[in-house]
Amino acid sequence: MSLTIKILKIIAIISFLMLPGLHENGVPHFGFLLFCLLQFITDLFSNSTSIFWQGFLVVPILVTLAIFFISKNYKILFFCFLILLISSMFTTGLIANYERINFLFLFVFLIFILSSIGVIALVKKRIVEK
């Protein structure tokens, strides 16, 4: 894998994790995912009467990020990109709080989208050349 593709993958993953939340408190995406996962694990292994099941949805997101980083097939990369794009719309609060969109959110979101599309295009180009 070329250095350009690795750098674009790292940029895409970091920008995905740094997406600011549009909720009331606006926590960055990695903080929100970490909080949900820790709350789920705490509820699962404590004497809690209810379990925070939304935290279980963090596991597939983290697995998708790992697959996106190690994959060399453009079809898998495209599928991972779609999963991450759709999940980020819900976890950042884009669907419910679209009126709170600011420049920082747009900038980081566009970096994620453009770097992911760049990775997919470069991998596809590399496969076509072979």
MODELLER restraints for C-alpha pairs under 7 A, 6 or more apart:
rsr = mdl.restraints
at = mdl.atoms
rsr.add(forms.Gaussian(group=physical.xy_distance, feature=features.Distance(at['CA:5:A'], at['CA:119:A']), mean=5.65, stdev=0.5))
rsr.add(forms.Gaussian(group=physical.xy_distance, feature=features.Distance(at['CA:5:A'], at['CA:122:A']), mean=6.96, stdev=0.5))
rsr.add(forms.Gaussian(group=physical.xy_distance, feature=features.Distance(at['CA:8:A'], at['CA:115:A']), mean=5.50, stdev=0.5))
rsr.add(forms.Gaussian(group=physical.xy_distance, feature=features.Distance(at['CA:8:A'], at['CA:119:A']), mean=6.07, stdev=0.5))
rsr.add(forms.Gaussian(group=physical.xy_distance, feature=features.Distance(at['CA:9:A'], at['CA:69:A']), mean=6.15, stdev=0.5))
rsr.add(forms.Gaussian(group=physical.xy_distance, feature=features.Distance(at['CA:9:A'], at['CA:116:A']), mean=6.85, stdev=0.5))
rsr.add(forms.Gaussian(group=physical.xy_distance, feature=features.Distance(at['CA:9:A'], at['CA:119:A']), mean=6.50, stdev=0.5))
rsr.add(forms.Gaussian(group=physical.xy_distance, feature=features.Distance(at['CA:11:A'], at['CA:115:A']), mean=6.72, stdev=0.5))
rsr.add(forms.Gaussian(group=physical.xy_distance, feature=features.Distance(at['CA:12:A'], at['CA:111:A']), mean=6.99, stdev=0.5))
rsr.add(forms.Gaussian(group=physical.xy_distance, feature=features.Distance(at['CA:12:A'], at['CA:112:A']), mean=4.71, stdev=0.5))
rsr.add(forms.Gaussian(group=physical.xy_distance, feature=features.Distance(at['CA:12:A'], at['CA:115:A']), mean=5.38, stdev=0.5))
rsr.add(forms.Gaussian(group=physical.xy_distance, feature=features.Distance(at['CA:12:A'], at['CA:116:A']), mean=5.70, stdev=0.5))
rsr.add(forms.Gaussian(group=physical.xy_distance, feature=features.Distance(at['CA:13:A'], at['CA:65:A']), mean=6.91, stdev=0.5))
rsr.add(forms.Gaussian(group=physical.xy_distance, feature=features.Distance(at['CA:15:A'], at['CA:108:A']), mean=5.78, stdev=0.5))
rsr.add(forms.Gaussian(group=physical.xy_distance, feature=features.Distance(at['CA:15:A'], at['CA:111:A']), mean=6.52, stdev=0.5))
rsr.add(forms.Gaussian(group=physical.xy_distance, feature=features.Distance(at['CA:15:A'], at['CA:112:A']), mean=5.30, stdev=0.5))
rsr.add(forms.Gaussian(group=physical.xy_distance, feature=features.Distance(at['CA:16:A'], at['CA:112:A']), mean=5.82, stdev=0.5))
rsr.add(forms.Gaussian(group=physical.xy_distance, feature=features.Distance(at['CA:17:A'], at['CA:29:A']), mean=5.11, stdev=0.5))
rsr.add(forms.Gaussian(group=physical.xy_distance, feature=features.Distance(at['CA:17:A'], at['CA:30:A']), mean=4.77, stdev=0.5))
rsr.add(forms.Gaussian(group=physical.xy_distance, feature=features.Distance(at['CA:18:A'], at['CA:28:A']), mean=5.53, stdev=0.5))
rsr.add(forms.Gaussian(group=physical.xy_distance, feature=features.Distance(at['CA:18:A'], at['CA:29:A']), mean=5.62, stdev=0.5))
rsr.add(forms.Gaussian(group=physical.xy_distance, feature=features.Distance(at['CA:18:A'], at['CA:30:A']), mean=6.35, stdev=0.5))
rsr.add(forms.Gaussian(group=physical.xy_distance, feature=features.Distance(at['CA:19:A'], at['CA:28:A']), mean=5.56, stdev=0.5))
rsr.add(forms.Gaussian(group=physical.xy_distance, feature=features.Distance(at['CA:19:A'], at['CA:29:A']), mean=5.17, stdev=0.5))
rsr.add(forms.Gaussian(group=physical.xy_distance, feature=features.Distance(at['CA:19:A'], at['CA:105:A']), mean=6.38, stdev=0.5))
rsr.add(forms.Gaussian(group=physical.xy_distance, feature=features.Distance(at['CA:19:A'], at['CA:108:A']), mean=5.98, stdev=0.5))
rsr.add(forms.Gaussian(group=physical.xy_distance, feature=features.Distance(at['CA:19:A'], at['CA:109:A']), mean=6.56, stdev=0.5))
rsr.add(forms.Gaussian(group=physical.xy_distance, feature=features.Distance(at['CA:20:A'], at['CA:26:A']), mean=5.98, stdev=0.5))
rsr.add(forms.Gaussian(group=physical.xy_distance, feature=features.Distance(at['CA:20:A'], at['CA:27:A']), mean=5.97, stdev=0.5))
rsr.add(forms.Gaussian(group=physical.xy_distance, feature=features.Distance(at['CA:20:A'], at['CA:28:A']), mean=4.20, stdev=0.5))
rsr.add(forms.Gaussian(group=physical.xy_distance, feature=features.Distance(at['CA:20:A'], at['CA:29:A']), mean=5.89, stdev=0.5))
rsr.add(forms.Gaussian(group=physical.xy_distance, feature=features.Distance(at['CA:20:A'], at['CA:92:A']), mean=6.89, stdev=0.5))
rsr.add(forms.Gaussian(group=physical.xy_distance, feature=features.Distance(at['CA:20:A'], at['CA:105:A']), mean=5.87, stdev=0.5))
rsr.add(forms.Gaussian(group=physical.xy_distance, feature=features.Distance(at['CA:21:A'], at['CA:27:A']), mean=5.09, stdev=0.5))
rsr.add(forms.Gaussian(group=physical.xy_distance, feature=features.Distance(at['CA:21:A'], at['CA:28:A']), mean=5.44, stdev=0.5))
rsr.add(forms.Gaussian(group=physical.xy_distance, feature=features.Distance(at['CA:21:A'], at['CA:29:A']), mean=6.23, stdev=0.5))
rsr.add(forms.Gaussian(group=physical.xy_distance, feature=features.Distance(at['CA:21:A'], at['CA:92:A']), mean=4.42, stdev=0.5))
rsr.add(forms.Gaussian(group=physical.xy_distance, feature=features.Distance(at['CA:21:A'], at['CA:93:A']), mean=6.36, stdev=0.5))
rsr.add(forms.Gaussian(group=physical.xy_distance, feature=features.Distance(at['CA:22:A'], at['CA:92:A']), mean=5.75, stdev=0.5))
rsr.add(forms.Gaussian(group=physical.xy_distance, feature=features.Distance(at['CA:22:A'], at['CA:93:A']), mean=5.27, stdev=0.5))
rsr.add(forms.Gaussian(group=physical.xy_distance, feature=features.Distance(at['CA:22:A'], at['CA:94:A']), mean=6.40, stdev=0.5))
rsr.add(forms.Gaussian(group=physical.xy_distance, feature=features.Distance(at['CA:22:A'], at['CA:97:A']), mean=6.03, stdev=0.5))
rsr.add(forms.Gaussian(group=physical.xy_distance, feature=features.Distance(at['CA:22:A'], at['CA:100:A']), mean=6.06, stdev=0.5))
rsr.add(forms.Gaussian(group=physical.xy_distance, feature=features.Distance(at['CA:22:A'], at['CA:101:A']), mean=6.79, stdev=0.5))
rsr.add(forms.Gaussian(group=physical.xy_distance, feature=features.Distance(at['CA:23:A'], at['CA:93:A']), mean=5.75, stdev=0.5))
rsr.add(forms.Gaussian(group=physical.xy_distance, feature=features.Distance(at['CA:23:A'], at['CA:97:A']), mean=6.66, stdev=0.5))
rsr.add(forms.Gaussian(group=physical.xy_distance, feature=features.Distance(at['CA:29:A'], at['CA:92:A']), mean=6.60, stdev=0.5))
rsr.add(forms.Gaussian(group=physical.xy_distance, feature=features.Distance(at['CA:33:A'], at['CA:58:A']), mean=6.04, stdev=0.5))
rsr.add(forms.Gaussian(group=physical.xy_distance, feature=features.Distance(at['CA:36:A'], at['CA:54:A']), mean=6.90, stdev=0.5))
rsr.add(forms.Gaussian(group=physical.xy_distance, feature=features.Distance(at['CA:36:A'], at['CA:55:A']), mean=4.34, stdev=0.5))
rsr.add(forms.Gaussian(group=physical.xy_distance, feature=features.Distance(at['CA:37:A'], at['CA:55:A']), mean=4.68, stdev=0.5))
rsr.add(forms.Gaussian(group=physical.xy_distance, feature=features.Distance(at['CA:37:A'], at['CA:56:A']), mean=6.70, stdev=0.5))
rsr.add(forms.Gaussian(group=physical.xy_distance, feature=features.Distance(at['CA:37:A'], at['CA:58:A']), mean=6.17, stdev=0.5))
rsr.add(forms.Gaussian(group=physical.xy_distance, feature=features.Distance(at['CA:39:A'], at['CA:52:A']), mean=6.54, stdev=0.5))
rsr.add(forms.Gaussian(group=physical.xy_distance, feature=features.Distance(at['CA:39:A'], at['CA:55:A']), mean=6.71, stdev=0.5))
rsr.add(forms.Gaussian(group=physical.xy_distance, feature=features.Distance(at['CA:40:A'], at['CA:51:A']), mean=6.52, stdev=0.5))
rsr.add(forms.Gaussian(group=physical.xy_distance, feature=features.Distance(at['CA:40:A'], at['CA:52:A']), mean=5.09, stdev=0.5))
rsr.add(forms.Gaussian(group=physical.xy_distance, feature=features.Distance(at['CA:40:A'], at['CA:53:A']), mean=6.37, stdev=0.5))
rsr.add(forms.Gaussian(group=physical.xy_distance, feature=features.Distance(at['CA:40:A'], at['CA:55:A']), mean=4.88, stdev=0.5))
rsr.add(forms.Gaussian(group=physical.xy_distance, feature=features.Distance(at['CA:40:A'], at['CA:56:A']), mean=6.51, stdev=0.5))
rsr.add(forms.Gaussian(group=physical.xy_distance, feature=features.Distance(at['CA:43:A'], at['CA:51:A']), mean=5.15, stdev=0.5))
rsr.add(forms.Gaussian(group=physical.xy_distance, feature=features.Distance(at['CA:43:A'], at['CA:52:A']), mean=6.55, stdev=0.5))
rsr.add(forms.Gaussian(group=physical.xy_distance, feature=features.Distance(at['CA:44:A'], at['CA:51:A']), mean=6.24, stdev=0.5))
rsr.add(forms.Gaussian(group=physical.xy_distance, feature=features.Distance(at['CA:61:A'], at['CA:84:A']), mean=6.87, stdev=0.5))
rsr.add(forms.Gaussian(group=physical.xy_distance, feature=features.Distance(at['CA:64:A'], at['CA:80:A']), mean=5.87, stdev=0.5))
rsr.add(forms.Gaussian(group=physical.xy_distance, feature=features.Distance(at['CA:68:A'], at['CA:77:A']), mean=5.63, stdev=0.5))
rsr.add(forms.Gaussian(group=physical.xy_distance, feature=features.Distance(at['CA:68:A'], at['CA:80:A']), mean=5.89, stdev=0.5))
rsr.add(forms.Gaussian(group=physical.xy_distance, feature=features.Distance(at['CA:71:A'], at['CA:77:A']), mean=6.53, stdev=0.5))
rsr.add(forms.Gaussian(group=physical.xy_distance, feature=features.Distance(at['CA:72:A'], at['CA:123:A']), mean=6.90, stdev=0.5))
rsr.add(forms.Gaussian(group=physical.xy_distance, feature=features.Distance(at['CA:74:A'], at['CA:120:A']), mean=5.39, stdev=0.5))
rsr.add(forms.Gaussian(group=physical.xy_distance, feature=features.Distance(at['CA:74:A'], at['CA:123:A']), mean=5.79, stdev=0.5))
rsr.add(forms.Gaussian(group=physical.xy_distance, feature=features.Distance(at['CA:74:A'], at['CA:124:A']), mean=5.63, stdev=0.5))
rsr.add(forms.Gaussian(group=physical.xy_distance, feature=features.Distance(at['CA:77:A'], at['CA:120:A']), mean=6.29, stdev=0.5))
rsr.add(forms.Gaussian(group=physical.xy_distance, feature=features.Distance(at['CA:78:A'], at['CA:120:A']), mean=6.49, stdev=0.5))
rsr.add(forms.Gaussian(group=physical.xy_distance, feature=features.Distance(at['CA:81:A'], at['CA:116:A']), mean=6.72, stdev=0.5))
rsr.add(forms.Gaussian(group=physical.xy_distance, feature=features.Distance(at['CA:89:A'], at['CA:95:A']), mean=6.14, stdev=0.5))
